[in-house]
Amino acid sequence: MKIGFIGLGNMATAIIEGILRKALLPAKNIHVESRTTEKVVDYSKKTGITPETNPVDLVKKVDVLIVAVKPNMFADVLQPLQEAIKANQPLIISIAAGLSLEHLAKMLPSESRIIRVMPNVNATIGESMTGISPNEQVNENDTQLVQQIFDAVGKTMLIEEKEFGIFAAIAGSSPAFTYLYIDSLARSALKAGMAKQKAVEIAAQAVLGSAKMVLESNEHPFALIDKVCSPGGTTIAGVSALEDEAFIATVMKGVEATIEWEKRMSLGK
């Protein structure tokens, strides 16, 4: 099997390095083309992947095509590839935010097998939460293959496309919310007299452990909150102060704003 990448940004390199780390394919079976040819050549020298200078030639050689360019570039990138895609019929994976399966289908030959995938920035350390949504032409083997590819950079979950905007908010955008939360904890410690970098490490580890507790304990997050809060103790005082400032409602507003923006992108507004 051969996989092709059009685009070599941060997410594409994270996926490629995950594939290589898990030894899913020999490096030479990964073909990469980008507008910045020098970047691809340099990357091939470092990793052993196969550099390509012509995207049409790349499409003719691969079984899976991962389009890793910005959403506003998709139409321009795919238009010259129509004949090659129709002839070779690779499985096509989009990692672009805001482009629905319907919109992608309009840019591709009819009956194209298309899978919409949403990894997040934590793919760069192998800890992405990735959503996968196939179109009707995709078969079970295709879906399992894509799950295997993206399991190399974290965890995957099949998502109905109607839920994709929600997924994008709570998995794609939420790392930024979590980074903001960690920084806020550290700034509070700084204000109280602790060095910022020390506080960041403490807060980040506490968040990491809390996330693992939610995943591994099989308990509802609120039940875990109750376990940490002693009657009349410091933690319930802090939780109460956060709720006085509408902490939960504020987080929900952030998610709602993200979902709404994704809808606007999908509609081309």
C-alpha positions in Angstrom: 0.0 0.0 0.0 1.1 3.5 -0.7 -0.1 6.7 0.9 0.2 10.2 -0.7 0.1 13.5 1.0 -0.6 16.8 -0.7 0.7 19.4 1.7 3.5 19.1 4.4 2.3 21.3 7.2 2.4 20.5 10.9 -0.5 18.0 10.8 0.8 16.2 7.8 4.2 15.7 9.3 2.6 14.6 12.6 0.6 11.9 10.7 3.6 10.8 8.7 5.8 10.5 11.8 3.1 8.5 13.6 2.9 6.1 10.6 6.7 5.7 10.7 6.8 5.4 14.5 4.2 2.6 14.4 5.9 1.0 11.4 2.6 0.9 9.5 4.5 1.4 6.2 8.0 1.6 4.8 9.0 5.3 4.5 9.4 4.9 0.8 5.7 4.1 0.4 4.8 7.5 1.7 4.7 10.0 -1.2 4.6 13.7 -0.5 4.0 16.8 -2.6 3.9 20.4 -1.5 4.1 23.9 -3.0 7.5 24.2 -1.2 9.5 21.6 -3.1 12.7 22.2 -1.1 10.8 21.5 2.2 9.7 18.1 0.8 13.2 17.2 -0.4 14.7 18.1 2.9 12.1 16.1 4.7 12.7 13.1 2.5 16.4 13.2 3.3 15.6 13.1 7.0 12.8 10.5 6.9 13.2 8.4 3.7 9.8 9.3 2.4 9.4 9.7 -1.4 9.3 13.3 -2.6 7.0 14.2 -5.5 7.1 17.4 -7.6 3.9 16.9 -9.5 0.6 16.2 -7.6 -0.9 14.4 -10.7 1.9 11.9 -10.7 1.5 11.4 -7.0 -2.2 10.6 -7.4 -1.4 8.0 -10.0 0.9 6.1 -7.6 -1.0 6.0 -4.3 -3.9 3.9 -2.8 -4.7 6.6 -0.2 -4.6 10.3 -0.8 -4.5 12.6 2.3 -5.2 16.2 1.3 -3.6 18.3 4.0 -4.0 21.9 2.7 -6.1 24.8 4.0 -9.8 24.6 3.3 -9.7 27.7 1.0 -7.1 25.9 -1.2 -9.0 22.6 -1.7 -10.8 23.6 -4.9 -7.6 24.9 -6.6 -5.6 21.8 -5.5 -8.2 19.2 -6.5 -9.3 20.7 -9.8 -6.2 19.6 -11.8 -6.3 16.1 -10.3 -9.8 15.1 -11.5 -8.7 12.8 -14.3 -6.0 11.1 -12.2 -8.4 10.6 -9.3 -11.1 9.2 -11.6 -8.6 6.8 -13.2 -6.8 5.6 -10.1 -9.7 5.9 -7.6 -7.6 6.4 -4.4 -9.3 6.6 -1.1 -9.4 10.3 -0.3 -9.0 11.7 3.2 -9.6 15.4 4.0 -8.3 16.9 7.3 -9.8 20.3 6.5 -12.1 22.0 9.0 -15.4 23.2 7.8 -15.6 21.2 4.5 -18.5 18.8 4.6 -18.6 15.5 2.8 -21.1 17.1 0.5 -18.8 20.0 -0.4 -15.9 17.6 -0.9 -17.9 15.4 -3.2 -18.7 18.4 -5.4 -14.9 19.0 -5.8 -14.2 15.3 -6.8 -15.3 12.8 -9.5 -18.6 11.1 -8.8 -18.5 8.0 -6.7 -15.2 9.0 -5.0 -14.5 7.3 -1.7 -14.1 10.2 0.7 -13.4 10.2 4.5 -13.5 13.4 6.5 -11.1 13.3 9.4 -10.5 15.8 12.2 -7.3 15.3 14.2 -6.2 17.8 16.8 -2.9 19.5 17.5 -1.9 16.9 20.0 -1.2 14.5 17.1 2.3 16.0 17.2 2.9 14.1 20.4 0.8 11.0 19.5 -2.2 12.0 21.7 -4.8 13.3 19.2 -8.5 12.7 19.6 -9.5 12.2 15.9 -13.0 12.1 14.5 -13.7 10.0 11.3 -16.7 10.3 9.1 -16.9 8.3 5.8 -19.3 8.9 2.8 -21.6 6.2 1.5 -19.0 5.0 -1.1 -16.5 4.0 1.6 -16.5 0.4 2.7 -15.6 -1.1 6.1 -12.1 -2.0 5.1 -11.5 1.6 4.1 -12.7 2.9 7.4 -10.6 0.4 9.4 -7.6 1.4 7.4 -8.1 5.1 8.2 -8.6 4.3 11.8 -5.4 2.4 11.8 -3.5 5.3 10.2 -4.9 7.9 12.7 -4.6 5.5 15.7 -0.9 6.0 15.1 -1.3 9.6 16.4 -3.7 9.0 19.3 -7.3 7.8 19.6 -10.0 7.6 16.9 -13.7 7.6 17.0 -16.3 7.2 14.2 -18.5 10.3 14.1 -21.8 10.9 12.2 -21.2 14.0 10.1 -24.1 15.8 11.7 -22.0 15.7 14.9 -18.8 16.8 13.2 -19.2 20.5 14.2 -19.7 19.4 17.8 -16.7 17.1 17.6 -14.5 19.9 16.1 -15.4 22.1 19.1 -14.8 19.7 21.9 -11.8 17.9 20.4 -10.4 20.1 17.7 -10.6 23.4 19.4 -10.6 22.4 23.0 -6.8 21.9 23.4 -6.6 25.7 23.1 -9.2 26.1 25.9 -7.3 23.6 28.0 -4.0 25.4 27.4 -5.7 28.6 28.4 -6.9 26.9 31.6 -3.5 25.6 32.4 -2.0 29.0 31.9 -4.6 30.6 34.1 -3.8 28.2 36.9 -0.1 29.0 36.5 -0.8 32.8 36.5 -2.7 32.4 39.7 0.2 30.6 41.2 2.5 33.3 39.9 0.3 36.0 41.6 0.5 34.0 44.8 4.4 33.9 44.7 5.4 30.8 42.7 7.6 30.8 39.7 5.6 30.6 36.5 7.4 27.7 34.8 7.2 25.6 37.9 3.5 26.4 38.2 2.9 25.4 34.5 4.5 22.0 35.1 2.4 21.4 38.2 -0.8 22.5 36.6 -0.2 20.5 33.4 0.5 17.3 35.2 -2.6 17.8 37.4 -4.7 18.3 34.2 -3.1 15.2 32.6 -3.8 13.1 35.7 -7.4 14.4 35.9 -8.1 13.5 32.3 -6.7 10.0 32.8 -8.9 9.7 35.9 -12.0 10.5 33.9 -11.1 8.0 31.2 -10.1 5.2 33.5 -12.4 5.5 36.5 -15.7 5.1 34.6 -17.1 7.7 36.9 -18.9 10.9 35.9 -16.8 14.0 36.2 -19.2 15.5 38.8 -18.8 12.4 41.0 -15.1 12.9 40.9 -15.5 16.5 41.8 -17.5 15.4 44.9 -14.6 13.1 45.8 -12.1 15.9 45.8 -14.4 18.3 47.7 -14.3 17.9 51.5 -17.1 19.5 53.6 -16.1 23.1 54.4 -12.8 22.5 52.6 -10.6 24.5 50.3 -11.6 22.8 47.1 -15.3 23.4 47.4 -14.5 27.1 48.2 -12.6 27.3 44.9 -15.4 25.4 42.9 -18.0 27.7 44.4 -16.0 30.8 43.4 -15.7 29.5 39.9 -19.4 29.0 39.7 -20.0 32.5 41.1 -18.3 33.7 37.9 -20.4 31.2 35.7 -17.4 28.9 34.9 -19.6 26.2 33.4 -21.7 28.5 31.4 -18.6 30.3 30.1 -17.1 27.1 28.8 -20.4 26.1 27.2 -20.5 29.5 25.4 -17.0 28.9 24.1 -18.0 25.6 22.7 -21.2 27.1 21.2 -19.3 29.9 19.5 -16.9 27.3 18.0 -19.8 25.2 16.7 -21.5 28.2 15.2 -18.3 29.4 13.4 -17.8 25.9 12.0 -21.3 26.0 10.6 -20.5 29.4 9.0 -17.4 27.9 7.4 -19.4 24.9 6.1 -21.9 27.3 4.5 -19.1 29.4 3.0 -20.0 32.5 4.9 
